[in-house]
Amino acid sequence: MNSTNKDDQEALSADELRTELKRLKENLQDLEETHAFTFGRTSVHIGAEQAQSMQESYEEECRAYQARIAGIEAILKRKEG
């Protein structure tokens, strides 16, 4: 994920924020689809410990995307409000 911090996001224009928001939402969707495919539709055999680790990593990455999305949406709301 891009490491743009909140101060950097505040400096972006509304158009740049919308572009970043779109990119983040697409990345989150890709992550969710990849996870669903890996755990739901394949015959991949992995150990329980590795599966748990992968699930935790997936959830952490999803939370990070969701937090960045929420942050950008809040900035956009202030700028456009």
N, C-alpha and C positions, 0 to 999 in steps of 0.2 A: 504494500500500500504506500501511496505517496505520503510523505511525512510533513505535509503542510500543516503548520500550527494555526491556532485560532487568530493570532494577530495577523499572520499572512493572509488568512481568509478574509479578515475584515477589510484589508486593503484591495481586494479584488472587486472588479465591477460586478454588477448584477448579472450581466451576460456570462462573465467568467465563472461566477458562482453557479449559475444554472448548468453550464457545461460540466463543471466539476461534480455537481450533484447528479447529473445524468450518468457520468462515468462511474461514480461510486455505486449508484443503483444497479447499473449493468454488471459491475464487478461482483456485487453481492448476489445478484441473480445467478451469475455463472458459478459462483462458489456453492450456492444452494443446489444447483442442478448437478454439479460434479459430485457433491456429497450424496445426493439422492441416488445417482447412478452407481456410485461406488458401494454404497451400503444397501441399496434396494434392488438393484437389477443385475448384479453380476454374481458370478459364482466364486468370487475371490474368497479364499480361505485365509483368514488372519487370526492370530491369537487374540484372546479376550483382552489382554493387557494392551496390546497394540491398538485394538479397536477402541478401547476406552480413551487412550491417549489421542487418537485421531479425532474422536468425538469432542473431547475437551478443546483441542486445538481449533476445530471447526467452530465450536460455540464461541470461543474467545475472538476469533477473527470476525464472526458475524456481529458480535457486540461492538467491536471496534468500527466496523463499517456503519452500523446503525447509529453509533454515537456521532461519527463524522457527518452522516447524513442529517441527523437532527440538528447538529451545530450549524451546518450550512443553511438548512431550512429556517432556523431562527434568525440568522444574519440576513437572509433574503427578506424575511418578513419585516425586519426593522428597516431595511433599506427601501423596500417597496411600500411599506405601510404608511 
